[in-house]
């Protein structure tokens, strides 16, 4: 990145074409490097490690996953080991089983099936069509508590809308109030779904529907179900954890110049340490007791990906 940046800044476009296969690709990568710290400072870029996987494991009480995050943190390898009953030490980086574990982790956490694996590039990674459905089944068998979380949340949302009542499951409260389905997160914040009612989804099954901005970018009635609600909940909790971390960093005197997804970018004096920043980000709030949170980071003289 440093070399490409210097070539572009110096106007050496012929050298750029000579050295790189895709000039548009390089220029696209360089856009973020336009962000630079002020003189005498550096950027510290830190983000959460596998935040959604950690949150869903904590919510569901999937013990083996929590143990992974409490120790070595190699969730792709551990997932493949759990799925295929192969020792963890055999899951090397180039192992076909590790690849299967990785694609399953990326695609299946929110109820995804064969279509989700394809969308995540399973066929391009070398998996065959015949392998996809068994891969879904073996991942779900290895994660029974996550599967139970999907359908417990599904049942709680349906009961709340049908009976216009209050229900609770897995640290999450559901309430029907003033024409809204409210889902209360462990942090005390709530997700709101407008004008919920029971309806049929595209598969002809009973589901909760609500009004919102759909795939067409227009206001319409949207259907949802347990795994989709779990995705909303997990990503919302992840946001609350980032907010907590940002408050801790701000209180410690750090200057946050931006945040992207689960990542914060700090403008800091040269002597500041990445380890101290990551330690602050890894502190869990009182409402997330037992969650295995971890942050990783690096320093740079212009904004970039690690």
Steps between C-alpha positions, in 0.01 A plus 500: 500500500783739582667443165175537302415812695834662423472416130156659474600807703806545276301456179695189393204338324706297252678330791164434660379319186824306480499380861133423565254276316199724565555876519129567582531246783807675639335842476194364681721368781677836524182699566509420873865610521386858437422507874816593689571605860626846587874564524676320784217249537404157368183302450419209727245275331333242724206270450321215672606146417210287362251716688177351361622143551588586861166669571286220355700238693448698822127549440443137407723355770694295244763385748766361265502825302535710815795282603663563160463876544630480856819325380656491152212666311544293182130463423536373141733221608296418811176498303643255247637286784159494669311436174719219367630352827862559402770618747551876499873472429423341161316816387784673319445814292482312168289213631182428296312436824606842634366656179167327560498620859573855387228517235251343742585757767460790258173381345295300749481693829165663423303206364666494158494184292623394156419838344703683765799273440482569126468874557810485720698336218494134609505366143787731403694371802485148358197355680261297285123543482456162669709607802297810585189360672702250712726792601195695620381200700836427661546868601154509661564171680824646637318814622170381653475792742524757219228315309289498819560876537358561150177320574461621859522856367258409220249364751539797735443753220192312373349463849558869573325613180216246520419565865614865512691409812852481645736204466866432570772262383884493501542837678269666243157645586216536251208735544201616294425863572316779312500314170870409524695182563779601737803276549697604808872429481719413802636859491151638562468637146210383288437405139163614365292331229211706365140366486583132552245233413492136405514411131645252253855513370619413149509130596134503610589468870360709785733786592517840665471786251561871556529822302839632393733578212540180298735377230337734247596798723130578539276491807329162496396205715795276582483145633749371754574189703721376782845495333442843343395648835811338654714671234342836590554434871862384467600793279324744733682358804826526304423868440435549873836342581672737256321795661618384843858469371488846343383651827787331682749631244354850516512496880867396482574808288532343156386693192270284287503634145266240350351155540410245232284196586679350805817705455617825658769731364688716752733791436766455766848627593786285372572353844151356557478121500264282298485251788354757737229592250410135440486435876250785543288372210498150647339607828147364518207699638316371808204383288723268292648289781656182362545633146848421363592833342832570330639783286799506267670802346792656319652844444553681169582836348195498272169313524518147362389145556734270692 
